[in-house]
Amino acid sequence: MSDSEDLPSDIEEAATSAVSTLLPSKSKDKYKKIYNRTFTKEEIARFLKEADDKKFLLTKVGLVIGIAGACRKQELTNLLNEKVKDEGSVFHIEITTTKN
């Protein structure tokens, strides 16, 4: 299932219009490929299990927090060290809501 199947048609049309207007013609195909790309549960599980922690640990943590916390991109971007507390066997992460 692609992201575009989940979007209301007016939003999808506006995004398509913006792409057509703003991106050079060579970039349009690349944008469409990226825009329609979603990861399956199996791909996410494989990445978490197989990707090298030395290189991808921060990405893995962001992925887990993002999925488990149902976070928006801006909420992850706004995450600060002060909002993460080590409470022994668990971490408490305070995520600032960006939308009501």
C-alpha positions in Angstrom: 0.0 0.0 0.0 1.4 3.4 -0.9 1.1 6.6 1.1 -0.9 8.2 -1.7 -3.7 5.6 -1.1 -4.1 7.0 2.4 -4.3 10.6 1.4 -7.5 12.5 0.7 -7.7 13.2 -3.1 -7.5 17.0 -2.7 -4.2 16.7 -0.8 -2.8 14.3 -3.3 -3.8 16.6 -6.2 -2.2 19.6 -4.4 1.0 17.7 -3.9 1.1 16.5 -7.5 0.5 20.1 -8.6 3.3 21.4 -6.4 5.7 18.8 -7.8 4.8 19.6 -11.4 5.3 23.3 -10.8 8.4 23.3 -8.6 10.5 20.4 -9.6 12.6 20.2 -12.7 11.3 17.5 -15.1 14.3 15.2 -14.3 13.4 15.2 -10.6 9.7 14.4 -11.0 10.1 10.7 -11.6 12.5 10.4 -8.7 10.0 12.3 -6.4 7.2 10.0 -7.4 9.2 6.9 -6.6 10.2 8.3 -3.2 6.8 9.7 -2.4 5.0 6.4 -3.0 7.6 4.4 -1.1 6.4 2.9 2.2 8.1 0.1 4.2 6.5 -3.1 5.0 6.5 -4.6 8.5 8.9 -7.2 7.3 11.3 -4.6 5.9 11.2 -2.6 9.1 11.9 -5.8 11.2 14.7 -6.8 8.9 16.3 -3.3 9.2 16.0 -3.3 13.0 17.5 -6.8 13.2 20.2 -6.7 10.5 21.4 -3.1 10.1 24.8 -2.4 11.8 24.2 -0.7 15.2 27.5 1.2 14.9 26.2 3.0 11.8 22.4 3.0 12.2 21.7 3.0 16.0 20.3 6.5 16.0 18.1 5.7 13.0 16.8 2.5 14.7 16.0 4.4 17.9 14.2 7.1 16.0 12.3 4.5 14.0 11.2 2.7 17.2 10.2 5.9 19.0 8.4 7.2 15.9 6.4 4.0 15.4 5.7 3.2 19.1 4.9 6.8 19.9 3.0 7.4 16.7 5.1 10.5 16.3 5.0 13.1 13.5 8.3 14.1 11.8 8.3 17.5 13.7 7.8 15.8 17.1 10.9 13.6 16.5 12.9 16.7 15.2 12.0 18.6 18.4 13.1 15.8 20.7 15.8 17.1 23.1 18.3 15.3 25.4 16.6 17.0 28.3 13.3 15.3 27.5 14.9 11.8 27.8 15.3 10.4 31.3 17.0 7.2 32.2 14.9 5.5 34.9 17.0 2.4 35.3 15.3 -0.4 33.3 13.3 2.0 31.1 13.7 5.4 29.4 11.0 8.0 29.8 10.8 10.2 26.7 8.6 13.3 26.7 7.4 14.1 23.2 6.0 17.6 22.7 2.8 17.5 20.7 2.8 19.5 17.5 -0.8 19.1 16.7 -4.1 19.0 18.7 
